[in-house]
Amino acid sequence: KMKLAQRDMTFFFAHASVDEKHAGDVRRVLGEVCSTPDDWAAVRRTAEMTLRLTAQMLEQIDVEYRKLRDGAPSSYEALQHLTAPAPK
């Protein structure tokens, strides 16, 4: 809905291959160091917390986007141009 082009998301696209390598490294390290059910439970708790925090962050981004879109006061008014309709 924000009509973002790849050029607007350069950070994410540039880090995609790094993230793939990082995920492989994490799997390798977890396989080496997690040997008990308690170890794996700690990994699960950490993963769940990370996902909850990511979801909260995305929700707040949506809240601020809607403020900008609707012309409501926002701390991010300098980004107002991102919500403008794309030229035809």
Rosetta blueprint (number, residue, H / E / L):
1 K L
2 M L
3 K L
4 L L
5 A L
6 Q H
7 R H
8 D H
9 M H
10 T H
11 F H
12 F H
13 F H
14 A H
15 H H
16 A H
17 S H
18 V H
19 D H
20 E H
21 K H
22 H H
23 A H
24 G H
25 D H
26 V H
27 R H
28 R H
29 V H
30 L H
31 G H
32 E H
33 V H
34 C L
35 S L
36 T L
37 P H
38 D H
39 D H
40 W H
41 A H
42 A H
43 V H
44 R H
45 R H
46 T H
47 A H
48 E H
49 M H
50 T H
51 L H
52 R H
53 L H
54 T H
55 A H
56 Q H
57 M H
58 L H
59 E H
60 Q H
61 I H
62 D H
63 V H
64 E H
65 Y H
66 R H
67 K H
68 L H
69 R H
70 D H
71 G L
72 A L
73 P L
74 S L
75 S L
76 Y L
77 E H
78 A H
79 L H
80 Q H
81 H H
82 L H
83 T H
84 A L
85 P L
86 A L
87 P L
88 K L
